[in-house]
Amino acid sequence: MTRSLRTSAVALHPSSPAVRETGRASIRPNPLDGRGRSRASARAAHGFARAPGLTLDLDPFDLRAVMAERWGAWVRRQFRRPEEAAVAFGVTHQCARNWFDGLHRPAGETVLMAVSLWGPAFTAHMMGEV
């Protein structure tokens, strides 16, 4: 059983607190809500330490938090419609729609395509320098 199915089964189980109180499963507005899901707890759990040779002051957790929003802004700037972005990057319409809405981050190969297409302007935008 996959994790998502297992999680769904637990959330909809009749004995779960949310189902007992309201008669239906509650949906959390933020998937990061809950015990141990903050950026600080992720740092503590994964032992985040800066690499000795890394000179830039980059925090991967902060970059991850803003990646979907910055990517969505860039895609909206470059393409008029999600369909155009989907064709350009070879993804589904739904994937491009999620980018336009700022819900999802791109995969690594998509970012590499964008870097090769737009170069320094793209990099500056994604790093928040624009």
N, CA, C and O atoms as a GROMACS GRO file, in nm:
protein
  520
    1MET      N    1   0.085  -0.118   0.000
    1MET     CA    2   0.000   0.000   0.000
    1MET      C    3   0.089   0.123   0.000
    1MET      O    4   0.184   0.131   0.078
    2THR      N    5   0.061   0.218  -0.085
    2THR     CA    6   0.144   0.337  -0.092
    2THR      C    7   0.115   0.428   0.026
    2THR      O    8   0.014   0.413   0.096
    3ARG      N    9   0.206   0.521   0.047
    3ARG     CA   10   0.190   0.612   0.160
    3ARG      C   11   0.062   0.694   0.150
    3ARG      O   12  -0.008   0.713   0.250
    4SER      N   13   0.031   0.745   0.029
    4SER     CA   14  -0.088   0.828   0.015
    4SER      C   15  -0.214   0.749   0.045
    4SER      O   16  -0.307   0.800   0.107
    5LEU      N   17  -0.218   0.623   0.001
    5LEU     CA   18  -0.336   0.542   0.032
    5LEU      C   19  -0.344   0.511   0.180
    5LEU      O   20  -0.452   0.511   0.239
    6ARG      N   21  -0.229   0.485   0.239
    6ARG     CA   22  -0.226   0.455   0.381
    6ARG      C   23  -0.269   0.579   0.461
    6ARG      O   24  -0.347   0.568   0.556
    7THR      N   25  -0.220   0.696   0.422
    7THR     CA   26  -0.258   0.820   0.490
    7THR      C   27  -0.406   0.846   0.473
    7THR      O   28  -0.474   0.886   0.568
    8SER      N   29  -0.458   0.825   0.352
    8SER     CA   30  -0.600   0.847   0.328
    8SER      C   31  -0.684   0.752   0.410
    8SER      O   32  -0.787   0.790   0.464
    9ALA      N   33  -0.641   0.628   0.420
    9ALA     CA   34  -0.717   0.529   0.496
    9ALA      C   35  -0.723   0.568   0.644
    9ALA      O   36  -0.826   0.551   0.708
   10VAL      N   37  -0.612   0.620   0.696
   10VAL     CA   38  -0.610   0.662   0.836
   10VAL      C   39  -0.699   0.784   0.856
   10VAL      O   40  -0.773   0.792   0.954
   11ALA      N   41  -0.692   0.879   0.763
   11ALA     CA   42  -0.772   1.002   0.777
   11ALA      C   43  -0.921   0.973   0.770
   11ALA      O   44  -1.000   1.043   0.833
   12LEU      N   45  -0.960   0.873   0.694
   12LEU     CA   46  -1.103   0.845   0.678
   12LEU      C   47  -1.152   0.734   0.769
   12LEU      O   48  -1.269   0.694   0.762
   13HIS      N   49  -1.064   0.684   0.854
   13HIS     CA   50  -1.104   0.576   0.944
   13HIS      C   51  -1.208   0.629   1.042
   13HIS      O   52  -1.190   0.738   1.098
   14PRO      N   53  -1.318   0.555   1.065
   14PRO     CA   54  -1.426   0.603   1.151
   14PRO      C   55  -1.384   0.639   1.292
   14PRO      O   56  -1.453   0.716   1.359
   15SER      N   57  -1.273   0.584   1.341
   15SER     CA   58  -1.233   0.613   1.478
   15SER      C   59  -1.139   0.733   1.488
   15SER      O   60  -1.100   0.770   1.599
   16SER      N   61  -1.101   0.794   1.375
   16SER     CA   62  -1.012   0.910   1.384
   16SER      C   63  -1.087   1.027   1.447
   16SER      O   64  -1.208   1.038   1.428
   17PRO      N   65  -1.017   1.114   1.521
   17PRO     CA   66  -1.084   1.223   1.593
   17PRO      C   67  -1.166   1.314   1.504
   17PRO      O   68  -1.274   1.358   1.543
   18ALA      N   69  -1.115   1.345   1.385
   18ALA     CA   70  -1.188   1.436   1.297
   18ALA      C   71  -1.321   1.377   1.253
   18ALA      O   72  -1.421   1.448   1.243
   19VAL      N   73  -1.322   1.247   1.227
   19VAL     CA   74  -1.445   1.183   1.182
   19VAL      C   75  -1.544   1.171   1.297
   19VAL      O   76  -1.664   1.188   1.277
   20ARG      N   77  -1.494   1.141   1.418
   20ARG     CA   78  -1.585   1.128   1.533
   20ARG      C   79  -1.655   1.259   1.564
   20ARG      O   80  -1.774   1.258   1.596
   21GLU      N   81  -1.583   1.372   1.557
   21GLU     CA   82  -1.641   1.501   1.595
   21GLU      C   83  -1.743   1.550   1.493
   21GLU      O   84  -1.852   1.594   1.530
   22THR      N   85  -1.709   1.543   1.364
   22THR     CA   86  -1.795   1.604   1.263
   22THR      C   87  -1.867   1.502   1.176
   22THR      O   88  -1.959   1.538   1.102
   23GLY      N   89  -1.828   1.378   1.184
   23GLY     CA   90  -1.889   1.278   1.099
   23GLY      C   91  -1.824   1.266   0.963
   23GLY      O   92  -1.864   1.183   0.882
   24ARG      N   93  -1.722   1.349   0.936
   24ARG     CA   94  -1.649   1.342   0.811
   24ARG      C   95  -1.504   1.380   0.836
   24ARG      O   96  -1.472   1.446   0.935
   25ALA      N   97  -1.418   1.339   0.747
   25ALA     CA   98  -1.276   1.368   0.763
   25ALA      C   99  -1.249   1.514   0.735
   25ALA      O  100  -1.306   1.571   0.641
   26SER      N  101  -1.163   1.575   0.815
   26SER     CA  102  -1.127   1.714   0.791
   26SER      C  103  -1.006   1.720   0.699
   26SER      O  104  -0.919   1.633   0.703
   27ILE      N  105  -1.002   1.822   0.617
   27ILE     CA  106  -0.890   1.842   0.528
   27ILE      C  107  -0.812   1.961   0.579
   27ILE      O  108  -0.867   2.070   0.595
   28ARG      N  109  -0.684   1.942   0.606
   28ARG     CA  110  -0.602   2.051   0.655
   28ARG      C  111  -0.573   2.148   0.542
   28ARG      O  112  -0.540   2.105   0.431
   29PRO      N  113  -0.584   2.277   0.568
   29PRO     CA  114  -0.556   2.374   0.462
   29PRO      C  115  -0.408   2.379   0.424
   29PRO      O  116  -0.376   2.412   0.310
   30ASN      N  117  -0.320   2.347   0.516
   30ASN     CA  118  -0.178   2.349   0.488
   30ASN      C  119  -0.119   2.212   0.519
   30ASN      O  120  -0.126   2.168   0.634
   31PRO      N  121  -0.063   2.144   0.420
   31PRO     CA  122  -0.009   2.010   0.446
   31PRO      C  123   0.110   2.011   0.542
   31PRO      O  124   0.148   1.905   0.592
   32LEU      N  125   0.170   2.128   0.567
   32LEU     CA  126   0.283   2.134   0.660
   32LEU      C  127   0.238   2.155   0.804
   32LEU      O  128   0.322   2.156   0.894
   33ASP      N  129   0.107   2.172   0.828
   33ASP     CA  130   0.058   2.186   0.964
   33ASP      C  131   0.078   2.056   1.039
   33ASP      O  132   0.084   1.949   0.978
   34GLY      N  133   0.087   2.064   1.167
   34GLY     CA  134   0.097   1.945   1.249
   34GLY      C  135   0.230   1.936   1.321
   34GLY      O  136   0.318   2.019   1.302
   35ARG      N  137   0.242   1.837   1.402
   35ARG     CA  138   0.361   1.820   1.485
   35ARG      C  139   0.481   1.781   1.400
   35ARG      O  140   0.475   1.689   1.319
   36GLY      N  141   0.591   1.853   1.420
   36GLY     CA  142   0.716   1.817   1.356
   36GLY      C  143   0.725   1.843   1.208
   36GLY      O  144   0.803   1.777   1.139
   37ARG      N  145   0.647   1.936   1.156
   37ARG     CA  146   0.652   1.961   1.012
   37ARG      C  147   0.698   2.102   0.977
   37ARG      O  148   0.677   2.148   0.865
   38SER      N  149   0.757   2.170   1.070
   38SER     CA  150   0.806   2.305   1.042
   38SER      C  151   0.945   2.297   0.980
   38SER      O  152   1.009   2.192   0.982
   39ARG      N  153   0.992   2.409   0.926
   39ARG     CA  154   1.127   2.412   0.870
   39ARG      C  155   1.231   2.388   0.978
   39ARG      O  156   1.332   2.321   0.955
   40ALA      N  157   1.206   2.442   1.098
   40ALA     CA  158   1.302   2.423   1.207
   40ALA      C  159   1.311   2.275   1.246
   40ALA      O  160   1.421   2.225   1.273
   41SER      N  161   1.199   2.206   1.249
   41SER     CA  162   1.203   2.064   1.286
   41SER      C  163   1.268   1.981   1.176
   41SER      O  164   1.334   1.881   1.204
   42ALA      N  165   1.249   2.021   1.049
   42ALA     CA  166   1.315   1.951   0.939
   42ALA      C  167   1.467   1.967   0.949
   42ALA      O  168   1.542   1.872   0.927
   43ARG      N  169   1.511   2.089   0.982
   43ARG     CA  170   1.655   2.111   0.999
   43ARG      C  171   1.710   2.023   1.110
   43ARG      O  172   1.816   1.962   1.096
   44ALA      N  173   1.637   2.018   1.222
   44ALA     CA  174   1.683   1.938   1.336
   44ALA      C  175   1.685   1.790   1.302
   44ALA      O  176   1.778   1.718   1.339
   45ALA      N  177   1.582   1.743   1.233
   45ALA     CA  178   1.571   1.600   1.202
   45ALA      C  179   1.676   1.555   1.102
   45ALA      O  180   1.727   1.444   1.112
   46HIS      N  181   1.708   1.640   1.006
   46HIS     CA  182   1.800   1.601   0.900
   46HIS      C  183   1.941   1.650   0.924
   46HIS      O  184   2.029   1.631   0.839
   47GLY      N  185   1.964   1.714   1.036
   47GLY     CA  186   2.098   1.758   1.070
   47GLY      C  187   2.157   1.854   0.969
   47GLY      O  188   2.270   1.836   0.926
   48PHE      N  189   2.080   1.955   0.931
   48PHE     CA  190   2.126   2.049   0.829
   48PHE      C  191   2.251   2.122   0.878
   48PHE      O  192   2.250   2.186   0.983
   49ALA      N  193   2.355   2.111   0.801
   49ALA     CA  194   2.478   2.184   0.829
   49ALA      C  195   2.534   2.233   0.696
   49ALA      O  196   2.530   2.161   0.596
   50ARG      N  197   2.583   2.352   0.695
   50ARG     CA  198   2.637   2.410   0.572
   50ARG      C  199   2.766   2.337   0.533
   50ARG      O  200   2.850   2.308   0.618
   51ALA      N  201   2.780   2.308   0.405
   51ALA     CA  202   2.901   2.242   0.356
   51ALA      C  203   3.021   2.333   0.378
   51ALA      O  204   3.008   2.455   0.364
   52PRO      N  205   3.137   2.278   0.411
   52PRO     CA  206   3.253   2.361   0.443
   52PRO      C  207   3.297   2.452   0.328
   52PRO      O  208   3.339   2.565   0.355
   53GLY      N  209   3.288   2.408   0.204
   53GLY     CA  210   3.334   2.490   0.092
   53GLY      C  211   3.229   2.584   0.036
   53GLY      O  212   3.259   2.660  -0.056
   54LEU      N  213   3.108   2.580   0.087
   54LEU     CA  214   2.999   2.661   0.033
   54LEU      C  215   3.010   2.803   0.085
   54LEU      O  216   3.003   2.827   0.206
   55THR      N  217   3.029   2.898  -0.005
   55THR     CA  218   3.048   3.036   0.037
   55THR      C  219   2.920   3.117   0.030
   55THR      O  220   2.906   3.216   0.103
   56LEU      N  221   2.827   3.078  -0.055
   56LEU     CA  222   2.702   3.152  -0.065
   56LEU      C  223   2.615   3.127   0.058
   56LEU      O  224   2.617   3.018   0.114
   57ASP      N  225   2.540   3.226   0.097
   57ASP     CA  226   2.452   3.212   0.212
   57ASP      C  227   2.316   3.162   0.164
   57ASP      O  228   2.218   3.237   0.164
   58LEU      N  229   2.310   3.036   0.123
   58LEU     CA  230   2.187   2.977   0.072
   58LEU      C  231   2.132   2.877   0.171
   58LEU      O  232   2.205   2.792   0.223
   59ASP      N  233   2.004   2.887   0.198
   59ASP     CA  234   1.936   2.792   0.286
   59ASP      C  235   1.842   2.709   0.199
   59ASP      O  236   1.746   2.764   0.146
   60PRO      N  237   1.866   2.579   0.184
   60PRO     CA  238   1.780   2.498   0.096
   60PRO      C  239   1.635   2.496   0.141
   60PRO      O  240   1.546   2.483   0.057
   61PHE      N  241   1.610   2.509   0.269
   61PHE     CA  242   1.472   2.508   0.318
   61PHE      C  243   1.400   2.637   0.278
   61PHE      O  244   1.282   2.634   0.243
   62ASP      N  245   1.469   2.750   0.283
   62ASP     CA  246   1.409   2.875   0.240
   62ASP      C  247   1.385   2.876   0.089
   62ASP      O  248   1.281   2.924   0.042
   63LEU      N  249   1.482   2.823   0.013
   63LEU     CA  250   1.464   2.816  -0.133
   63LEU      C  251   1.345   2.728  -0.169
   63LEU      O  252   1.267   2.762  -0.257
   64ARG      N  253   1.331   2.615  -0.102
   64ARG     CA  254   1.220   2.525  -0.129
   64ARG      C  255   1.086   2.593  -0.098
   64ARG      O  256   0.988   2.572  -0.170
   65ALA      N  257   1.083   2.673   0.006
   65ALA     CA  258   0.958   2.739   0.045
   65ALA      C  259   0.910   2.840  -0.058
   65ALA      O  260   0.789   2.860  -0.074
   66VAL      N  261   1.002   2.904  -0.129
   66VAL     CA  262   0.963   3.007  -0.226
   66VAL      C  263   0.970   2.961  -0.371
   66VAL      O  264   0.932   3.036  -0.461
   67MET      N  265   1.017   2.840  -0.395
   67MET     CA  266   1.039   2.792  -0.532
   67MET      C  267   0.911   2.792  -0.616
   67MET      O  268   0.913   2.841  -0.729
   68ALA      N  269   0.802   2.738  -0.565
   68ALA     CA  270   0.679   2.729  -0.644
   68ALA      C  271   0.627   2.867  -0.682
   68ALA      O  272   0.583   2.888  -0.795
   69GLU      N  273   0.633   2.960  -0.588
   69GLU     CA  274   0.584   3.095  -0.616
   69GLU      C  275   0.670   3.165  -0.722
   69GLU      O  276   0.616   3.227  -0.814
   70ARG      N  277   0.802   3.156  -0.708
   70ARG     CA  278   0.891   3.221  -0.805
   70ARG      C  279   0.882   3.155  -0.942
   70ARG      O  280   0.881   3.224  -1.044
   71TRP      N  281   0.874   3.023  -0.945
   71TRP     CA  282   0.861   2.953  -1.073
   71TRP      C  283   0.730   2.992  -1.141
   71TRP      O  284   0.728   3.018  -1.261
   72GLY      N  285   0.622   2.996  -1.065
   72GLY     CA  286   0.493   3.035  -1.121
   72GLY      C  287   0.497   3.175  -1.180
   72GLY      O  288   0.442   3.200  -1.287
   73ALA      N  289   0.562   3.268  -1.110
   73ALA     CA  290   0.573   3.406  -1.161
   73ALA      C  291   0.652   3.409  -1.292
   73ALA      O  292   0.617   3.482  -1.384
   74TRP      N  293   0.760   3.329  -1.300
   74TRP     CA  294   0.841   3.326  -1.422
   74TRP      C  295   0.762   3.267  -1.539
   74TRP      O  296   0.764   3.320  -1.650
   75VAL      N  297   0.692   3.157  -1.514
   75VAL     CA  298   0.616   3.091  -1.620
   75VAL      C  299   0.505   3.184  -1.669
   75VAL      O  300   0.480   3.192  -1.789
   76ARG      N  301   0.438   3.253  -1.578
   76ARG     CA  302   0.333   3.347  -1.619
   76ARG      C  303   0.390   3.463  -1.700
   76ARG      O  304   0.323   3.517  -1.788
   77ARG      N  305   0.514   3.501  -1.670
   77ARG     CA  306   0.578   3.610  -1.744
   77ARG      C  307   0.614   3.567  -1.886
   77ARG      O  308   0.607   3.648  -1.978
   78GLN      N  309   0.654   3.441  -1.903
   78GLN     CA  310   0.703   3.394  -2.033
   78GLN      C  311   0.593   3.339  -2.125
   78GLN      O  312   0.607   3.343  -2.247
   79PHE      N  313   0.485   3.288  -2.067
   79PHE     CA  314   0.380   3.224  -2.146
   79PHE      C  315   0.244   3.286  -2.115
   79PHE      O  316   0.216   3.323  -2.001
   80ARG      N  317   0.162   3.297  -2.218
   80ARG     CA  318   0.028   3.356  -2.198
   80ARG      C  319  -0.068   3.258  -2.135
   80ARG      O  320  -0.155   3.298  -2.057
   81ARG      N  321  -0.054   3.129  -2.168
   81ARG     CA  322  -0.148   3.028  -2.119
   81ARG      C  323  -0.072   2.904  -2.072
   81ARG      O  324   0.040   2.879  -2.117
   82PRO      N  325  -0.132   2.828  -1.980
   82PRO     CA  326  -0.066   2.706  -1.933
   82PRO      C  327  -0.038   2.607  -2.046
   82PRO      O  328   0.060   2.533  -2.040
   83GLU      N  329  -0.123   2.604  -2.147
   83GLU     CA  330  -0.104   2.510  -2.257
   83GLU      C  331   0.028   2.535  -2.329
   83GLU      O  332   0.096   2.440  -2.369
   84GLU      N  333   0.065   2.663  -2.344
   84GLU     CA  334   0.191   2.697  -2.409
   84GLU      C  335   0.310   2.648  -2.327
   84GLU      O  336   0.406   2.596  -2.382
   85ALA      N  337   0.303   2.665  -2.196
   85ALA     CA  338   0.410   2.618  -2.108
   85ALA      C  339   0.419   2.465  -2.111
   85ALA      O  340   0.528   2.409  -2.108
   86ALA      N  341   0.303   2.400  -2.116
   86ALA     CA  342   0.301   2.253  -2.119
   86ALA      C  343   0.372   2.201  -2.244
   86ALA      O  344   0.449   2.105  -2.236
   87VAL      N  345   0.346   2.262  -2.357
   87VAL     CA  346   0.409   2.219  -2.482
   87VAL      C  347   0.558   2.250  -2.479
   87VAL      O  348   0.640   2.168  -2.521
   88ALA      N  349   0.595   2.368  -2.430
   88ALA     CA  350   0.736   2.408  -2.429
   88ALA      C  351   0.821   2.316  -2.341
   88ALA      O  352   0.934   2.285  -2.376
   89PHE      N  353   0.767   2.273  -2.227
   89PHE     CA  354   0.845   2.193  -2.134
   89PHE      C  355   0.812   2.044  -2.140
   89PHE      O  356   0.874   1.964  -2.070
   90GLY      N  357   0.715   2.005  -2.222
   90GLY     CA  358   0.682   1.863  -2.238
   90GLY      C  359   0.616   1.803  -2.114
   90GLY      O  360   0.646   1.690  -2.076
   91VAL      N  361   0.527   1.880  -2.052
   91VAL     CA  362   0.454   1.831  -1.934
   91VAL      C  363   0.305   1.832  -1.965
   91VAL      O  364   0.262   1.880  -2.070
   92THR      N  365   0.226   1.778  -1.874
   92THR     CA  366   0.082   1.776  -1.894
   92THR      C  367   0.022   1.914  -1.871
   92THR      O  368   0.084   2.001  -1.809
   93HIS      N  369  -0.098   1.933  -1.922
   93HIS     CA  370  -0.168   2.060  -1.903
   93HIS      C  371  -0.189   2.085  -1.755
   93HIS      O  372  -0.176   2.199  -1.709
   94GLN      N  373  -0.223   1.982  -1.678
   94GLN     CA  374  -0.248   2.000  -1.536
   94GLN      C  375  -0.122   2.043  -1.462
   94GLN      O  376  -0.128   2.125  -1.370
   95CYS      N  377  -0.009   1.989  -1.500
   95CYS     CA  378   0.118   2.028  -1.439
   95CYS      C  379   0.145   2.177  -1.465
   95CYS      O  380   0.179   2.250  -1.373
   96ALA      N  381   0.128   2.220  -1.589
   96ALA     CA  382   0.149   2.360  -1.623
   96ALA      C  383   0.048   2.449  -1.552
   96ALA      O  384   0.081   2.561  -1.512
   97ARG      N  385  -0.075   2.403  -1.537
   97ARG     CA  386  -0.177   2.479  -1.464
   97ARG      C  387  -0.135   2.497  -1.318
   97ARG      O  388  -0.153   2.605  -1.261
   98ASN      N  389  -0.080   2.393  -1.258
   98ASN     CA  390  -0.032   2.403  -1.120
   98ASN      C  391   0.085   2.500  -1.110
   98ASN      O  392   0.099   2.570  -1.009
   99TRP      N  393   0.170   2.506  -1.212
   99TRP     CA  394   0.277   2.605  -1.213
   99TRP      C  395   0.219   2.745  -1.219
   99TRP      O  396   0.262   2.833  -1.145
  100PHE      N  397   0.123   2.766  -1.308
  100PHE     CA  398   0.063   2.898  -1.322
  100PHE      C  399  -0.002   2.943  -1.192
  100PHE      O  400   0.001   3.062  -1.158
  101ASP      N  401  -0.059   2.850  -1.119
  101ASP     CA  402  -0.125   2.883  -0.992
  101ASP      C  403  -0.026   2.892  -0.876
  101ASP      O  404  -0.066   2.927  -0.765
  102GLY      N  405   0.101   2.860  -0.899
  102GLY     CA  406   0.202   2.866  -0.795
  102GLY      C  407   0.190   2.755  -0.693
  102GLY      O  408   0.229   2.772  -0.578
  103LEU      N  409   0.137   2.641  -0.734
  103LEU     CA  410   0.116   2.530  -0.641
  103LEU      C  411   0.230   2.430  -0.639
  103LEU      O  412   0.257   2.369  -0.535
  104HIS      N  413   0.298   2.412  -0.753
  104HIS     CA  414   0.401   2.309  -0.762
  104HIS      C  415   0.533   2.365  -0.813
  104HIS      O  416   0.537   2.465  -0.884
  105ARG      N  417   0.640   2.297  -0.773
  105ARG     CA  418   0.774   2.330  -0.821
  105ARG      C  419   0.806   2.243  -0.942
  105ARG      O  420   0.749   2.135  -0.957
  106PRO      N  421   0.896   2.289  -1.028
  106PRO     CA  422   0.933   2.208  -1.144
  106PRO      C  423   1.034   2.101  -1.107
  106PRO      O  424   1.097   2.107  -1.001
  107ALA      N  425   1.048   2.004  -1.194
  107ALA     CA  426   1.152   1.901  -1.179
  107ALA      C  427   1.286   1.959  -1.224
  107ALA      O  428   1.291   2.064  -1.288
  108GLY      N  429   1.392   1.891  -1.190
  108GLY     CA  430   1.526   1.939  -1.221
  108GLY      C  431   1.552   1.960  -1.369
  108GLY      O  432   1.613   2.059  -1.408
  109GLU      N  433   1.504   1.866  -1.451
  109GLU     CA  434   1.528   1.881  -1.596
  109GLU      C  435   1.454   2.001  -1.652
  109GLU      O  436   1.500   2.062  -1.749
  110THR      N  437   1.342   2.036  -1.595
  110THR     CA  438   1.268   2.154  -1.639
  110THR      C  439   1.344   2.280  -1.605
  110THR      O  440   1.351   2.373  -1.686
  111VAL      N  441   1.402   2.284  -1.486
  111VAL     CA  442   1.482   2.400  -1.446
  111VAL      C  443   1.605   2.413  -1.537
  111VAL      O  444   1.642   2.524  -1.576
  112LEU      N  445   1.667   2.300  -1.572
  112LEU     CA  446   1.782   2.305  -1.662
  112LEU      C  447   1.742   2.358  -1.800
  112LEU      O  448   1.818   2.432  -1.863
  113MET      N  449   1.624   2.319  -1.847
  113MET     CA  450   1.576   2.372  -1.975
  113MET      C  451   1.558   2.523  -1.966
  113MET      O  452   1.597   2.596  -2.058
  114ALA      N  453   1.500   2.570  -1.856
  114ALA     CA  454   1.478   2.714  -1.839
  114ALA      C  455   1.610   2.789  -1.831
  114ALA      O  456   1.623   2.898  -1.888
  115VAL      N  457   1.708   2.734  -1.762
  115VAL     CA  458   1.840   2.798  -1.753
  115VAL      C  459   1.903   2.806  -1.891
  115VAL      O  460   1.962   2.909  -1.925
  116SER      N  461   1.891   2.701  -1.970
  116SER     CA  462   1.952   2.705  -2.104
  116SER      C  463   1.877   2.799  -2.198
  116SER      O  464   1.937   2.856  -2.288
  117LEU      N  465   1.745   2.815  -2.177
  117LEU     CA  466   1.667   2.906  -2.262
  117LEU      C  467   1.685   3.052  -2.225
  117LEU      O  468   1.701   3.136  -2.313
  118TRP      N  469   1.682   3.084  -2.095
  118TRP     CA  470   1.678   3.224  -2.052
  118TRP      C  471   1.800   3.270  -1.976
  118TRP      O  472   1.814   3.390  -1.950
  119GLY      N  473   1.888   3.180  -1.939
  119GLY     CA  474   2.017   3.215  -1.879
  119GLY      C  475   2.014   3.303  -1.756
  119GLY      O  476   1.939   3.276  -1.662
  120PRO      N  477   2.095   3.410  -1.756
  120PRO     CA  478   2.111   3.492  -1.636
  120PRO      C  479   1.983   3.560  -1.589
  120PRO      O  480   1.964   3.578  -1.469
  121ALA      N  481   1.894   3.597  -1.681
  121ALA     CA  482   1.769   3.661  -1.640
  121ALA      C  483   1.684   3.565  -1.556
  121ALA      O  484   1.625   3.604  -1.456
  122PHE      N  485   1.679   3.440  -1.598
  122PHE     CA  486   1.605   3.339  -1.523
  122PHE      C  487   1.668   3.314  -1.386
  122PHE      O  488   1.598   3.308  -1.285
  123THR      N  489   1.800   3.301  -1.384
  123THR     CA  490   1.869   3.274  -1.259
  123THR      C  491   1.849   3.389  -1.160
  123THR      O  492   1.824   3.366  -1.042
  124ALA      N  493   1.859   3.512  -1.208
  124ALA     CA  494   1.839   3.628  -1.120
  124ALA      C  495   1.696   3.630  -1.065
  124ALA      O  496   1.676   3.659  -0.947
  125HIS      N  497   1.599   3.599  -1.148
  125HIS     CA  498   1.460   3.597  -1.102
  125HIS      C  499   1.439   3.490  -0.995
  125HIS      O  500   1.376   3.515  -0.893
  126MET      N  501   1.490   3.371  -1.020
  126MET     CA  502   1.470   3.261  -0.927
  126MET      C  503   1.542   3.282  -0.795
  126MET      O  504   1.497   3.233  -0.691
  127MET      N  505   1.651   3.354  -0.796
  127MET     CA  506   1.725   3.382  -0.672
  127MET      C  507   1.673   3.505  -0.600
  127MET      O  508   1.727   3.544  -0.496
  128GLY      N  509   1.568   3.568  -0.655
  128GLY     CA  510   1.506   3.681  -0.589
  128GLY      C  511   1.582   3.812  -0.605
  128GLY      O  512   1.565   3.904  -0.526
  129GLU      N  513   1.665   3.821  -0.708
  129GLU     CA  514   1.745   3.940  -0.729
  129GLU      C  515   1.676   4.043  -0.817
  129GLU      O  516   1.725   4.155  -0.832
  130VAL      N  517   1.563   4.007  -0.874
  130VAL     CA  518   1.492   4.100  -0.963
  130VAL      C  519   1.382   4.168  -0.886
  130VAL      O  520   1.309   4.250  -0.943
   0.00000   0.00000   0.00000
